[in-house]
């Protein structure tokens, strides 16, 4: 009797993680979705969330692009070829690093130039890069210009929108006058931390105007308890905490205008911070300028209780 011959089937090929051809950037999300059999959008949202909250998503994505091969490619991943000393890959990685570093320097220079009032020059550079990208769209190639173009335009746009002014220097500055004559009408800093301590000054009755300006950073004003403080603040993006009042967000134009009680002197503060915080307190802020919003740093008791806040 003849027995039927059993045909042996080849074992299925093991699943292989590759970067998908149907990609938005590097095909990482699509490749992970195909490998695990779920919608790639799940991985894309997860990578974006990791990038926003801590930046880990960016490093994971770059590592996947370097070490996971592309779909249908017979060559090893770029990272593996790099460690084997492939000259073509070494050249591409070197060029990529140079573009990233150069773009970082462009971003810093663009932000600084805009904050120093040279926004017209930055605009010319952005137009030139834009024209180069348009020309590249017809001729092909030069996609690497996208990153420098974004590095020039995005920081300049943020600085211009927030009204940041870097005039006044950079670093930490502290002023502690002891008499009314030593108090300046205006204090300014381009970027950093500015502290003005007026607690030793005996102000006579009447209004005493004071201007505080900072491009980016923290401005802290320490005031005596016997002075009524009125505050007018313009903040591009950040926070203002004026004794027992506070506000925060983007494009803040805030005013607290109380009336002094009896003959108490009144300090009329005009604050302008592009990106950062304006803090007015009766005691020093000890946590690096980031005041806990639940903390009351003064009561403005020298003012009448009926205040007008806008």
C-alpha positions in Angstrom: 0.0 0.0 0.0 1.3 3.4 -0.9 1.2 6.0 1.8 0.6 9.7 0.8 3.7 11.7 0.8 3.5 14.6 3.3 4.7 17.9 1.8 6.9 19.9 4.1 6.2 23.6 4.2 8.9 26.0 4.7 8.7 27.7 8.1 7.5 31.3 7.9 10.1 33.9 7.8 10.6 35.7 11.1 9.2 39.1 11.3 11.7 41.8 10.6 11.5 45.4 11.9 12.1 47.8 9.1 11.2 51.4 8.4 8.1 51.7 6.3 8.1 53.1 2.7 4.8 54.8 3.6 6.4 57.4 5.8 5.8 60.9 7.1 9.5 61.5 8.0 11.7 58.4 8.5 9.1 55.6 8.4 9.6 54.7 12.1 6.0 54.8 13.1 4.8 52.9 10.0 7.5 50.2 10.6 6.5 49.8 14.2 2.8 49.6 13.3 3.4 46.9 10.7 5.7 44.9 13.0 3.2 44.9 16.0 0.1 44.8 13.8 -1.5 48.0 15.1 -2.3 51.4 13.7 1.0 53.4 13.2 -0.7 56.5 14.5 -0.4 55.1 18.0 3.4 55.1 17.8 3.5 58.5 16.1 1.4 60.1 18.9 3.6 58.3 21.5 6.8 59.6 19.9 5.5 63.1 19.8 4.4 63.0 23.4 7.8 61.7 24.5 9.5 64.5 22.5 7.3 67.2 24.1 7.6 65.8 27.6 11.3 65.4 28.2 12.7 65.1 24.7 13.2 61.3 24.8 11.1 60.7 21.7 13.5 62.6 19.6 16.4 60.5 20.6 14.4 57.3 20.1 13.4 58.4 16.6 16.9 59.3 15.6 18.2 56.0 16.9 15.6 54.1 14.9 16.4 56.0 11.7 20.1 55.2 12.2 19.9 51.5 13.3 16.6 50.1 11.7 17.0 49.3 8.0 14.6 50.7 5.4 11.9 48.4 4.0 13.1 46.5 0.9 16.7 47.6 1.4 19.4 44.9 1.1 21.9 47.2 2.9 22.5 47.3 6.6 21.1 50.2 8.6 23.1 53.5 8.5 24.2 53.1 12.0 25.7 49.7 11.5 27.5 50.8 8.3 28.8 53.8 10.2 30.5 51.6 12.8 32.0 49.5 10.1 33.7 52.6 8.7 31.7 52.9 5.4 33.1 56.1 3.9 29.9 57.1 2.2 28.0 56.8 5.4 30.7 58.6 7.4 30.5 61.5 4.9 26.7 61.7 5.1 26.7 61.6 8.9 29.4 64.2 9.1 27.4 66.5 6.7 24.2 65.9 8.8 26.0 66.8 12.0 27.4 69.9 10.4 23.9 71.0 9.2 22.4 70.4 12.7 25.2 72.3 14.5 25.1 75.1 11.9 21.3 75.3 12.2 21.6 75.6 16.0 24.0 78.4 15.7 21.7 80.0 13.1 18.8 79.8 15.5 20.8 81.5 18.3 22.0 84.2 16.0 18.6 84.7 14.5 17.0 85.1 17.9 19.8 87.4 19.2 19.8 89.6 16.0 16.0 90.0 16.2 16.1 90.9 19.9 18.8 93.5 19.1 16.7 95.2 16.5 18.2 93.7 13.4 15.1 91.8 12.3 15.3 93.3 8.8 18.6 91.4 8.3 17.1 88.2 9.5 14.2 88.7 7.2 16.5 89.1 4.2 18.3 85.8 5.1 15.0 84.0 5.5 13.9 85.3 2.0 17.2 84.1 0.4 16.7 80.7 2.0 13.1 80.6 0.8 14.1 81.4 -2.7 16.8 78.7 -2.6 14.2 76.2 -1.5 11.8 77.2 -4.3 14.6 76.8 -6.8 15.5 73.4 -5.3 11.9 72.3 -5.7 12.2 72.6 -9.5 15.8 71.3 -9.8 15.6 68.6 -7.1 17.8 68.1 -4.1 18.9 70.7 -1.5 16.2 69.4 0.9 18.8 70.0 3.7 18.1 73.7 3.4 14.7 73.2 5.1 16.4 72.8 8.6 18.5 76.0 8.3 15.4 77.9 7.0 13.3 76.8 10.0 16.2 77.7 12.3 16.3 81.2 11.0 12.5 81.9 10.8 11.0 80.2 13.9 13.2 81.9 16.6 12.9 85.2 14.9 9.1 84.9 14.8 8.9 84.0 18.5 11.2 86.8 19.6 9.4 89.3 17.4 5.9 88.2 18.6 6.9 88.4 22.2 8.5 91.8 21.8 11.8 90.7 23.3 14.5 93.3 23.5 18.0 92.1 24.3 19.4 95.6 24.9 20.8 96.1 28.4 23.4 93.3 28.6 23.4 89.6 29.7 23.8 88.0 33.1 22.8 88.6 36.7 22.5 92.1 38.0 21.5 93.2 41.5 20.8 96.7 42.8 20.2 97.7 46.4 19.9 101.5 46.9 19.7 102.9 50.4 18.2 106.4 49.7 15.6 107.8 47.3 18.4 109.7 45.5 20.1 106.4 44.7 17.0 104.9 43.1 17.1 105.0 39.3 14.1 105.8 37.2 14.6 102.7 35.1 16.4 99.4 35.3 17.1 97.2 32.2 18.6 93.9 31.3 18.7 92.1 28.0 18.8 88.5 29.2 19.3 86.9 32.6 18.2 87.8 36.1 17.6 91.4 37.4 17.0 92.1 41.1 16.1 95.5 42.5 15.9 95.6 46.3 14.3 98.8 47.6 13.6 97.6 51.2 16.1 100.0 52.8 14.7 103.0 51.0 12.5 105.4 53.0 10.1 106.8 50.4 8.4 110.1 51.1 4.6 110.5 50.5 3.6 110.8 46.8 4.0 108.7 43.6 7.4 107.3 42.7 7.5 105.9 39.1 9.8 102.9 38.4 10.4 101.2 35.1 11.7 97.6 34.8 12.7 96.1 31.4 14.0 92.7 30.5 14.2 90.9 27.2 14.1 87.4 28.6 14.6 86.0 32.1 13.4 87.0 35.6 12.9 90.4 37.1 12.5 90.6 40.9 11.5 93.8 42.8 11.7 93.8 46.6 9.7 96.6 48.2 9.2 98.0 51.7 6.0 97.0 53.6 5.0 100.6 54.2 4.8 101.4 50.4 1.6 101.0 48.3 2.6 99.3 45.0 0.7 99.8 41.7 1.7 97.6 38.8 1.4 97.8 35.1 2.9 94.8 33.3 3.4 93.7 29.8 4.7 90.1 29.4 5.1 88.5 26.0 5.0 85.0 27.5 5.4 84.1 31.1 4.2 85.2 34.5 3.7 88.3 36.7 3.3 88.0 40.5 2.8 91.4 42.2 2.5 90.8 45.9 -1.0 89.4 46.4 -2.0 89.5 42.7 -0.8 87.4 39.8 -1.4 86.6 36.2 0.3 84.4 33.6 0.1 83.3 30.0 0.8 84.7 26.6 0.6 88.4 25.5 -0.2 89.7 29.0 -1.2 93.3 29.4 -2.1 93.5 33.1 -2.7 96.4 35.6 -3.4 96.6 39.3 -4.0 100.2 40.3 -4.8 100.5 44.1 -5.0 103.8 46.0 -2.6 104.4 48.8 -4.0 104.6 52.3 -3.5 107.9 54.0 -0.1 109.5 53.4 1.6 106.2 52.4 4.0 106.6 49.5 3.0 104.8 46.3 5.5 103.0 44.0 4.2 103.1 40.4 5.8 100.1 38.7 5.9 99.8 34.9 7.2 96.4 33.9 8.0 94.9 30.5 9.4 91.4 30.0 9.5 89.7 26.7 9.9 86.1 27.8 10.0 85.3 31.5 8.7 86.5 34.9 8.1 89.8 36.8 8.0 89.2 40.5 7.2 91.9 43.1 7.7 90.8 46.7 8.2 92.0 50.3 10.8 89.2 50.8 13.3 87.5 48.6 12.3 84.7 46.2 14.4 81.8 47.3 13.6 79.2 44.6 15.5 80.6 41.7 12.8 83.1 40.5 10.0 80.5 39.9 7.6 81.5 42.6 5.0 79.0 43.8 1.7 80.6 42.8 0.1 79.6 46.0 2.7 81.5 48.0 1.7 85.0 49.1 4.8 87.3 49.0 3.1 90.4 50.4 -0.3 91.9 51.2 0.1 95.5 49.8 -1.3 96.6 53.2 -0.3 100.2 52.6 -3.1 100.5 50.0 -6.8 100.8 50.5 -8.6 97.5 50.3 -10.8 98.7 47.5 -8.4 98.3 44.4 -9.1 98.5 40.7 -7.6 95.6 38.8 -7.7 95.3 35.0 
